[in-house]
Amino acid sequence: MPGTRMPSPAEAFAHHIEDAQQLVKLVHALTNTRTRRMRVELRERLCDTLRIPIKYRDELECIDSTDVFLVFRPGSAIEPTDLLDLRSLLRQAVVAACAALETYLGDKVMERVGPLLREPGALTPRLKEIPLNLGQWLFIVAEYERRGAGLRNQVVGPYVREKASTASSSVGQLLSMIGIDGWAAKVDGKRNVPRGATVEFLDRIT
């Protein structure tokens, strides 16, 4: 919407990583710790509370975790056995977390690219290596008064979005485009982990 402030890369990251965290919370909440079926007395009390006819008492099922007590009504389309393996949700949590990092990386690089394009002498070697084809240049000449904006939107932007990844090699490549070198050692220091741990962690996730 016009006038709406675009979120900063850090704000967008926080928003997207929350999706991954919510999925992990959901898996934790749905992890059943109950090993036996509900007692008859509990089933009868639940029937009374939920106004379920007592004849359906034996059809009641539940999940009992450290966070929730979830009752499956008679005839429910889902049952506890459907929730025995929650790895699919954890996989989606990893996907969401990776997307959050990729988006942050792309946004942060593009945030820094504009000033570099306005000063040709400030271009980094990696930024100079981005390919530009004749079709892109002709489009920029025809559609943009400010060639720098055209290069940013039509050439650098698509290239950065394509290359953004959790792979450590991609992270290093994009960060070097905006003049940031030695990023892995710096992140290791911030995380207080052994040298090389961040690279190994990102590549394992990727």
C-alpha positions as CSV (number, residue, x, y, z in Angstrom):
1,M,0.0,0.0,0.0
2,P,1.2,3.5,-0.7
3,G,2.8,5.1,2.3
4,T,3.4,1.7,4.1
5,R,6.9,1.4,5.4
6,M,8.7,-1.6,4.1
7,P,10.1,-3.8,6.9
8,S,13.8,-3.8,7.4
9,P,15.7,-7.0,6.5
10,A,16.0,-7.8,10.3
11,E,12.2,-7.2,10.8
12,A,11.3,-9.4,7.8
13,F,13.6,-12.1,9.1
14,A,12.0,-12.0,12.5
15,H,8.6,-12.3,11.0
16,H,9.5,-15.3,8.8
17,I,11.5,-17.1,11.4
18,E,8.4,-17.0,13.7
19,D,6.7,-19.3,11.3
20,A,9.4,-21.9,11.8
21,Q,9.3,-21.4,15.6
22,Q,5.5,-21.9,15.6
23,L,5.8,-25.2,13.8
24,V,8.3,-26.4,16.3
25,K,6.0,-25.4,19.2
26,L,3.2,-27.2,17.5
27,V,5.2,-30.4,17.2
28,H,6.2,-30.2,20.9
29,A,2.5,-29.6,21.9
30,L,1.3,-32.5,19.9
31,T,3.9,-35.0,21.1
32,N,1.8,-37.6,23.0
33,T,3.1,-38.7,26.4
34,R,0.2,-41.0,27.2
35,T,0.9,-44.7,26.8
36,R,-2.5,-46.0,27.8
37,R,-6.1,-45.2,26.7
38,M,-8.2,-43.0,28.9
39,R,-9.9,-44.5,31.9
40,V,-13.6,-45.2,31.7
41,E,-14.3,-42.6,34.4
42,L,-12.5,-39.9,32.5
43,R,-14.3,-40.8,29.3
44,E,-17.6,-40.5,31.1
45,R,-16.8,-37.1,32.5
46,L,-15.7,-35.9,29.1
47,C,-18.9,-37.2,27.5
48,D,-20.8,-35.2,30.1
49,T,-18.7,-32.1,29.7
50,L,-18.8,-32.1,25.9
51,R,-22.4,-33.3,25.7
52,I,-21.5,-36.5,23.8
53,P,-23.9,-39.4,24.1
54,I,-22.5,-42.0,26.5
55,K,-22.9,-44.7,23.9
56,Y,-20.0,-43.1,22.0
57,R,-17.8,-43.3,25.1
58,D,-15.4,-45.9,23.8
59,E,-14.7,-43.8,20.7
60,L,-13.2,-41.0,22.6
61,E,-9.4,-40.6,22.1
62,C,-6.9,-38.1,23.3
63,I,-3.4,-36.7,23.1
64,D,-1.9,-35.8,26.5
65,S,1.3,-33.8,26.3
66,T,3.2,-31.4,28.6
67,D,1.3,-28.5,26.9
68,V,-2.2,-29.7,25.9
69,F,-4.9,-32.3,26.5
70,L,-6.5,-32.8,23.1
71,V,-9.8,-34.8,22.8
72,F,-10.8,-36.5,19.5
73,R,-14.5,-36.5,19.2
74,P,-16.3,-39.6,17.9
75,G,-16.3,-39.8,14.1
76,S,-13.3,-37.4,13.9
77,A,-11.5,-37.3,10.6
78,I,-8.2,-37.4,12.5
79,E,-7.0,-39.6,15.3
80,P,-4.0,-39.9,17.5
81,T,-2.3,-42.4,15.1
82,D,-2.2,-39.7,12.5
83,L,0.0,-37.6,14.8
84,L,2.5,-40.3,15.7
85,D,5.1,-39.1,13.2
86,L,5.4,-35.3,13.1
87,R,8.6,-35.1,11.1
88,S,6.8,-33.5,8.2
89,L,6.0,-30.5,10.3
90,L,9.6,-30.3,11.4
91,R,10.7,-30.5,7.8
92,Q,8.5,-27.5,7.0
93,A,10.0,-25.7,10.0
94,V,13.4,-26.2,8.4
95,V,12.1,-24.9,5.1
96,A,10.6,-21.8,6.7
97,A,13.8,-21.1,8.6
98,C,15.9,-21.4,5.4
99,A,13.5,-19.2,3.6
100,A,13.8,-16.6,6.4
101,L,17.6,-16.6,6.1
102,E,17.6,-16.5,2.3
103,T,15.2,-13.5,2.3
104,Y,17.2,-11.7,4.9
105,L,20.4,-12.3,2.9
106,G,18.9,-11.0,-0.3
107,D,17.2,-8.0,1.3
108,K,20.4,-7.0,3.1
109,V,22.5,-7.3,0.0
110,M,20.1,-5.2,-2.1
111,E,20.0,-2.6,0.7
112,R,23.7,-2.1,0.3
113,V,23.8,-2.4,-3.5
114,G,22.2,0.9,-4.3
115,P,24.9,3.2,-2.9
116,L,27.6,1.1,-4.6
117,L,26.0,1.4,-8.0
118,R,25.8,5.2,-7.6
119,E,29.6,5.3,-7.2
120,P,31.2,3.2,-9.9
121,G,34.6,3.4,-8.1
122,A,33.0,1.7,-5.1
123,L,31.9,-1.4,-7.0
124,T,33.4,-4.6,-5.5
125,P,35.1,-7.1,-7.8
126,R,32.3,-9.6,-7.1
127,L,29.6,-7.0,-8.1
128,K,31.4,-6.3,-11.3
129,E,31.3,-10.0,-12.2
130,I,27.4,-10.1,-12.5
131,P,26.6,-10.8,-16.1
132,L,24.5,-8.3,-18.2
133,N,23.1,-9.4,-21.5
134,L,22.2,-7.2,-24.5
135,G,18.4,-7.6,-23.9
136,Q,18.6,-6.4,-20.4
137,W,20.7,-3.4,-21.3
138,L,18.3,-2.4,-24.2
139,F,15.3,-2.7,-21.8
140,I,17.1,-0.5,-19.2
141,V,17.9,2.1,-21.8
142,A,14.3,2.2,-23.0
143,E,12.5,2.1,-19.7
144,Y,14.7,3.8,-17.1
145,E,15.9,7.4,-16.9
146,R,18.2,6.4,-14.1
147,R,20.4,3.6,-15.4
148,G,21.6,2.7,-11.9
149,A,18.0,1.9,-10.8
150,G,17.6,-0.2,-14.0
151,L,20.7,-2.1,-13.2
152,R,19.6,-2.7,-9.6
153,N,16.1,-3.9,-10.5
154,Q,16.7,-5.7,-13.7
155,V,20.1,-7.2,-13.3
156,V,21.4,-7.2,-9.7
157,G,18.1,-8.0,-8.0
158,P,17.2,-11.1,-10.0
159,Y,20.8,-12.3,-9.7
160,V,20.9,-11.9,-5.9
161,R,17.5,-13.6,-5.4
162,E,18.6,-16.5,-7.5
163,K,21.8,-16.9,-5.6
164,A,20.5,-16.4,-2.1
165,S,20.8,-19.7,-0.2
166,T,21.7,-21.1,3.2
167,A,24.7,-22.7,1.5
168,S,27.8,-21.2,3.0
169,S,29.4,-20.6,-0.4
170,S,26.3,-18.6,-1.5
171,V,26.4,-16.6,1.7
172,G,30.0,-15.8,1.2
173,Q,29.5,-14.9,-2.5
174,L,26.7,-12.5,-1.8
175,L,28.3,-10.8,1.2
176,S,31.5,-10.3,-0.8
177,M,29.4,-8.4,-3.4
178,I,28.8,-5.7,-0.8
179,G,32.4,-5.8,0.6
180,I,32.0,-8.1,3.5
181,D,34.7,-10.7,3.8
182,G,35.6,-13.1,6.5
183,W,32.0,-13.3,7.5
184,A,32.2,-16.9,8.8
185,A,34.8,-16.2,11.4
186,K,32.9,-13.1,12.5
187,V,29.7,-15.1,13.0
188,D,31.6,-17.9,14.7
189,G,32.9,-15.3,17.2
190,K,29.4,-13.8,17.8
191,R,28.0,-17.3,18.3
192,N,30.9,-18.3,20.5
193,V,31.4,-21.5,18.6
194,P,34.6,-23.2,17.2
195,R,36.0,-21.8,14.0
196,G,34.2,-23.3,11.0
197,A,31.1,-24.3,13.0
198,T,28.8,-21.9,11.3
199,V,29.9,-23.0,7.8
200,E,29.4,-26.7,8.8
201,F,26.0,-25.9,10.3
202,L,24.7,-24.0,7.3
203,D,25.9,-26.7,4.9
204,R,24.3,-29.4,7.0
205,I,21.0,-27.6,6.9
206,T,21.3,-26.9,3.2
